[in-house]
Amino acid sequence: DRPGSLAQMCKLFSTAGASVKDIYHERAWLKSDMFSVQIQVVLEVRDSEHADEVTKIISENYEDVKFYQGQI
């Protein structure tokens, strides 16, 4: 976790054309690394093809990522 990291991540989403609907970050209970933060993000995309594009962009920029694709 570094200053500006969240803003940089949001800019990546914006550049990819995804709309951020919710962000939740958890730092207090991570036992594996005190310098890490776990972030859950809800993004709105145009369609499944756009979701695949956004997923690829995120995977190329972040190491430990888990995805859930579905309608909320």
N, C-alpha and C positions, 0 to 999 in steps of 0.2 A: 504494500500500500504506500503510495507516494502522493504528495500534493499534486493535484491536477489529473490524477488517474481516472477518476470518475468522469470528469469533463471530457477527457480524451476518448473514453469509451463511448460516451453519448454522441460525440462528434462522429465517431466511426459508424454508429447506428444511423445517424442523420445522413451522412454521406451515402450510405447504402440504401437510403429511401425508406427506412423503417421508422415507425412512430413509437416512442417510448410511452407506455401506458402506466407502468409502475416499476419502481426500483426498491428493493429491500436489501440492505447489507448487514451482515453479522460479523462482528469482530470479536466479541467478548468470549465466545465459547469455542473458538478454534484452538485445538490442542496441538495440531501438527506444526504450526509455524506462527509465532507471535507477530510476524511482519506481514501476514497474509490477511485477506478479507474475503469472505464468501458473499457473493452478490447474486441475487435472483432478479431477473429482469423480465418484464412482460412487454413484448413488442407486437405492434400491429403491422402486418405486411399486406400486400395487395392480393396475393394468391399463393398457391403451393409452389409455383416456380420461383416467385420472389422469395419465399421462405427458404428454399434451397440455396439461392444466391446469398442471402443474409447469413445462413448457417455456415456456408463456405468461408465467407469473409471473417466471421467471428472465429472460426476454427484456425484460420491462418494467422490470427493476431493474438490468440490466447491459448495457453497450454491445456489447462484442466477445465474442460467445458462439458456440460451435460445439457441436452436439449429435450424439450417436450414440445411437440407440435400438435396442436389441437385447437378446437374452437372453445372459447370461454363463454 
